[in-house]
């Protein structure tokens, strides 16, 4: 019989997947990261305080696991067969898909801190306070990172030829 904690954890998996996918840029790596996060959360279930923000707690676990994985990856090599699908070419007839890929590539060029702020607040919809708790920094720092991330993303996308035909106003609205 599933507990309330387990039911709530299962309900959070789509949010965890979206955040992990945005951090890693790879569906397979994101799924592995979410699996590790869920396993760690279940093992540490006794540390979770009921009536607190489960989403923030799980995002913190996921973020810390991702950082640990990145640190380990620095000293290991990657086989060319393990290249993420996001780096593969796509037929030119799929322009909307190509634009999405441009946005993904631009997001991956942001620093981890800026990308996290943009994803947590813009994509996951967490509050500034929750994002600050997840990232372990003051709210003002999160707001600053978000502002810089939006500005950098605007600059990166402005340099992309497919976006050059868009109006400056549309790009600024996207960054706001």
Secondary structure, 3 states (H helix, E strand, C coil): CCCHHHHHHHHHHHHHHHHHHHHHCCHHHHHHHHHHHHHHHHHCHHHCCCCCCHHHHHHHHHHHHHHHHHHHHHCCCCCHHHCCHHHCCCCCCCHHHHHHHHHHHHHHHCCHHHHHHHHHHHHCCCCHHHHHHHHCCCHHHHHHHHHHHHHHHHHHHHCCHHHHCCCHHHHHHHHC
